[in-house]
Amino acid sequence: MTKIAEREIGCSCGHKCDIQLYRSINSELDLDAVDALLQGKINRPACPACGKSLPLLTPVLFNDMERNLMVLVGSTLMPDGSVNNGTDSFPAIIHAANYFIALSALAIFRRDPANAVIPREQMDAGKSRAYVQSFLRVYQELSKAAQEDITRRKM
């Protein structure tokens, strides 16, 4: 199920407004939210008074039901890259602290033919673990590249 929370925020222009924030996204039930998340547009409301974009880096649980795994994007609950192993009835949860890298990794992961969708009735623990490892590999590669870029810029 996709979950949305109401919240009041203030803009630098002084205007206050009520917005809707995605807390979780179900990949099968809300395709528009999936697209917005993968494009980095989720939880980025515009101020109704001045039109300024208000990016809110709030954690979002992405439930990839086709692959039987979840990614908690922007998570600080557990160490970055840690995994709560899933069971047959509950998917694995990956904790990804870096919001933008996690979104990039999700976009790459879902686009990669090597991570093709497997119908739920054919899913088993081995395939689910392979998906978790595949996502973590992409996430770690992007994190390493970002860190190397930061190091190069400091020189």
LOVOTI-52690 format. One record per residue (C-alpha): residue number from 1; x negated, y, z. Coordinates in Angstrom, 3 decimals. Layout:
BEGIN
NUM/X/Y/Z .
...
end
This chain:
BEGIN
1/0.000/0.000/0.000 .
2/-1.194/3.528/-0.732 .
3/-1.089/5.767/2.358 .
4/-0.871/9.542/2.296 .
5/-1.111/11.878/5.313 .
6/0.114/15.477/5.638 .
7/-2.354/18.062/6.946 .
8/-2.517/21.829/7.273 .
9/-5.708/23.441/5.988 .
10/-6.979/26.968/5.667 .
11/-8.690/28.462/2.631 .
12/-11.518/31.014/2.733 .
13/-8.999/33.537/1.347 .
14/-7.095/33.256/4.640 .
15/-4.098/31.353/3.262 .
16/-2.926/28.248/5.143 .
17/-1.075/25.466/3.386 .
18/0.171/21.934/3.930 .
19/-1.498/19.332/1.732 .
20/-1.290/15.598/1.179 .
21/-4.441/13.552/1.742 .
22/-4.911/10.021/0.504 .
23/-6.021/7.725/3.333 .
24/-5.892/4.477/1.317 .
25/-5.341/3.530/-2.309 .
26/-4.010/0.217/-3.603 .
27/-5.513/-0.547/-7.019 .
28/-2.428/-2.442/-8.204 .
29/0.293/-0.111/-6.980 .
30/-1.023/3.387/-7.677 .
31/-2.955/3.578/-10.956 .
32/-2.824/7.390/-11.028 .
33/-4.499/7.572/-7.603 .
34/-7.131/5.031/-8.740 .
35/-7.961/7.215/-11.763 .
36/-8.098/10.351/-9.613 .
37/-10.383/8.628/-7.075 .
38/-12.778/7.304/-9.732 .
39/-12.956/10.757/-11.349 .
40/-13.741/12.420/-7.999 .
41/-10.447/14.321/-8.043 .
42/-8.768/12.710/-5.041 .
43/-8.226/14.901/-1.963 .
44/-9.237/18.042/-3.870 .
45/-6.173/20.279/-3.557 .
46/-6.105/23.817/-4.918 .
47/-5.161/26.754/-2.699 .
48/-1.700/27.908/-3.812 .
49/-2.625/31.539/-3.077 .
50/-5.989/31.935/-4.855 .
51/-6.311/28.687/-6.850 .
52/-9.694/27.789/-5.321 .
53/-10.434/24.044/-5.188 .
54/-10.672/22.748/-1.629 .
55/-12.677/19.486/-1.705 .
56/-12.034/17.503/1.453 .
57/-14.476/14.685/2.080 .
58/-12.178/12.522/4.165 .
59/-12.615/8.741/4.274 .
60/-10.476/6.825/1.778 .
61/-9.977/3.058/1.842 .
62/-10.011/1.739/-1.723 .
63/-8.261/-1.640/-1.897 .
64/-9.374/-3.425/-5.070 .
65/-6.804/-6.194/-4.999 .
66/-7.895/-7.779/-8.285 .
67/-11.369/-8.403/-6.864 .
68/-10.268/-9.060/-3.272 .
69/-12.473/-6.429/-1.675 .
70/-12.126/-3.031/-0.074 .
71/-14.516/-0.094/-0.019 .
72/-14.188/2.470/2.760 .
73/-15.493/5.537/0.912 .
74/-16.991/8.194/3.183 .
75/-17.151/5.784/6.123 .
76/-19.062/6.593/9.287 .
77/-17.447/3.816/11.337 .
78/-20.276/1.375/10.642 .
79/-23.772/1.669/9.133 .
80/-23.888/2.585/5.467 .
81/-23.672/-0.501/3.245 .
82/-22.442/-2.798/6.006 .
83/-19.770/-5.384/5.229 .
84/-16.918/-6.812/7.279 .
85/-16.708/-10.243/5.681 .
86/-13.296/-11.163/4.397 .
87/-11.293/-14.324/4.657 .
88/-8.964/-16.112/2.251 .
89/-6.113/-13.875/3.393 .
90/-8.051/-10.638/4.020 .
91/-10.611/-8.988/1.718 .
92/-14.145/-7.951/2.614 .
93/-14.580/-4.280/3.582 .
94/-17.707/-2.426/2.457 .
95/-18.597/0.748/4.371 .
96/-20.060/3.386/2.035 .
97/-21.082/6.605/3.780 .
98/-22.066/8.676/0.743 .
99/-18.762/9.817/-0.716 .
100/-19.910/10.772/-4.210 .
101/-22.274/7.849/-4.703 .
102/-19.545/5.449/-3.525 .
103/-17.132/6.922/-6.093 .
104/-19.749/6.604/-8.839 .
105/-20.489/3.017/-7.813 .
106/-16.773/2.158/-7.845 .
107/-16.398/3.622/-11.337 .
108/-19.413/1.660/-12.610 .
109/-18.344/-1.478/-10.775 .
110/-14.827/-1.460/-12.215 .
111/-16.100/-0.678/-15.729 .
112/-18.821/-3.375/-15.803 .
113/-17.694/-6.442/-17.806 .
114/-19.844/-8.617/-15.514 .
115/-17.317/-7.775/-12.778 .
116/-14.312/-8.814/-14.839 .
117/-10.990/-9.139/-13.111 .
118/-10.212/-12.594/-11.737 .
119/-6.540/-13.304/-11.013 .
120/-5.813/-13.605/-7.294 .
121/-4.738/-17.257/-7.614 .
122/-8.217/-18.092/-8.981 .
123/-10.097/-16.092/-6.352 .
124/-12.219/-17.980/-3.854 .
125/-14.664/-16.906/-1.154 .
126/-17.688/-17.437/-3.417 .
127/-16.377/-15.120/-6.118 .
128/-15.342/-12.566/-3.526 .
129/-18.866/-12.589/-2.012 .
130/-20.318/-12.154/-5.496 .
131/-18.176/-9.049/-5.998 .
132/-19.304/-7.618/-2.648 .
133/-22.970/-8.215/-3.521 .
134/-22.472/-6.760/-6.999 .
135/-20.876/-3.575/-5.645 .
136/-23.575/-3.188/-2.977 .
137/-26.290/-3.587/-5.632 .
138/-24.793/-0.769/-7.720 .
139/-24.253/1.419/-4.640 .
140/-27.817/0.877/-3.377 .
141/-29.322/1.555/-6.825 .
142/-27.411/4.837/-7.072 .
143/-28.383/5.776/-3.486 .
144/-32.055/5.046/-4.206 .
145/-31.962/7.081/-7.435 .
146/-30.345/10.013/-5.605 .
147/-32.989/9.866/-2.855 .
148/-35.795/9.754/-5.455 .
149/-34.265/12.777/-7.194 .
150/-34.194/14.714/-3.911 .
151/-37.835/13.794/-3.266 .
152/-38.872/14.939/-6.790 .
153/-37.097/18.276/-6.358 .
154/-38.983/18.969/-3.112 .
155/-42.359/18.592/-4.874 .
end
